[in-house]
């Protein structure tokens, strides 16, 4: 397979016209997504229906001709098969029951492979339908981020506060992180066997943690996951997105564990170029709320990013996902600016 511009950039090549994809590109802001989701009946039905999940994976590629598709699934499908019950209440986000703060749960890997088999089928369909110049990105949540949902049973404003669980129940917490680490390695390897061309680890809740905690429970597991993947699939790039890790993003960069790092909205692109670019390829950074705004403000911020990263290996993306009320026409304008 010829390597796509996206794969070449995450592997460190400087490409003049920057490749582009977007976090949450396949989600709620697209009318065609809402139509397919209605057909599926619910978000989880959609995740486990390979034909329909492949359809929504490919929708943003059809609409915007992006360089990469991201598998339509969710980071919380893993705990769903490790011993908790997952549901999505409309308008309220995910629920995992029982929450580990309320009740200890026996975590097991036995059901993972069978439970996640439909996701592998989605990957096979997508890879069959995508042209060779388009990459398919697989993903998983990084252990700490997934653990915050498992501990609390839901998303909250300050997930970093769940470190108190680690302080109060160190044995349970260490076991949880290490179970998630090995389950994530298996899950991502299976995604690669099914056909994804790169994988991204989402550490969406890296902010607000003490430096040593972040080293032990975010960077450490992410690094071991990346190394385990590299040992079997040395050519498949691993991207990590440690959102909100602040200056510690540099520790991710110099660790040598990752091919590329996703920059959060809070990252200064000039700092990132100076401190990180000699170590890894970079991706992302544009404030997703500027795409809601559109117009001159969005264009100026995007142009600044393109200017700053012009001579570096860089993939255009956001600093977090699109929000639901993003106007699709602003996305189209952004893509055409990047393509100019
Ligand atoms: O249709 C709907 O109402 C469901 C909305 C939705 C979608 C479209 C959820 C619920 N998950 C997804 C898909 C999804 N989630 C993808 C694939 C599609 C794409 O990105 O285009 C990916 C990569 C994720 C990853 C994910 N899920 C993360 C990490 C990235 C990030 O956005 O921070 C997290 C934290 C989740 C958990 C999750 N899934 C859904 C919700 C509402 C949440 C909670 C988010 C929160 O706590 O704020």
Boltz pocket constraint, residues with backbone or C-beta under 6 A from the ligand:
constraints:
  - pocket:
      binder: B
      contacts: [[A, 22], [A, 23], [A, 24], [A, 25], [A, 26], [A, 27], [A, 28], [A, 37], [A, 43], [A, 70], [A, 71], [A, 72], [A, 73], [A, 74], [A, 75], [A, 76], [A, 93], [A, 94], [A, 139], [A, 141], [A, 155], [A, 156], [A, 202], [A, 204], [A, 321]]
      max_distance: 6.0
